[in-house]
Amino acid sequence: MKIRFLGTSYGAPAPGRHQQSLLLETDAGNAYLVDAGAPVLDILAGEGYDFGRLKAIFITHLHGDHMNGLADILNLAAYFGIRCGIWLSEQRGIDAFEAYCRMQTPGWTGAHTPFFRIEEGAFYDDGVLKVRSVQTAHMKAPCFGFLLEADASSVYVTGDLSPSLEDFPAFLDTVPVGMVVTECAHFSPEALYERIRRTRCACAAVIHVMPPSRYEALAALAGDMPMPVLLPEDGDVYEIR
């Protein structure tokens, strides 16, 4: 399984960094988006991406920097031949996007891009990818992190977390995963690294860093970590083992 970091910025786009979006690609050729920050469609369309590979989109929570690109995907789904399910954390998000689709396309039925509400626990399995959600305390409304498993490998995407890091999932301390993708906008690099240190991840990738000056501390402290720590930029691709 490969992960491509399409957008690695924090709550707003920054020079050289788009809003958060991750593309997972499996050995079977299937592709999945975790979050759809803008301008995810422009990025993929600009390279002539085969949207027929896209099987599902999973949105961690309903903050704009994680879903602003979803409107473009829905508006141009028919044009680009996008046919995939879209999983959202709240019913009000489903209602809003369905209303948007009906406004853009009278007679829209949702047959090609149906919406589903994420429930905590195992919620997706298409025979290639399995996804399990873990609720976080980033905001009062529902928001999630995802454990994604395919090709005998796994990645855990934390989504945004609470400043206390109490919602960083405890199971990562005992269950090995190939990569943990997490953020550093709501706590210090030192606090984040102390929490990651206790996990059994093969490597960690830190994105969604705010303020950007924190990258200096993240890089300086990475050498003391017991596993490799990546600081991906937009466009970086990694193989998850």
Secondary structure, DSSP 8 states (H G I E B T S, - for coil): -EEEEEE--SSS-BTTB-S-EEEEE-TTS-EEEE---TTHHHHHHHTT--GGGEEEEE-S-S-GGGTTTHHHHHHTHHHHT---EEEES-HHHHHHHHHHHHHHSTT---SSS-EEE--SEEEEE-SS-EEEEEE--SSSS--EEEEEEETTEEEEE--S--TT-TTS-GGGGTS-BSEEEEEESSS-HHHHHHHHHTS-BS-EEEEEESSTTHHHHHHHHHTTSSS-EE---TT-EEE--
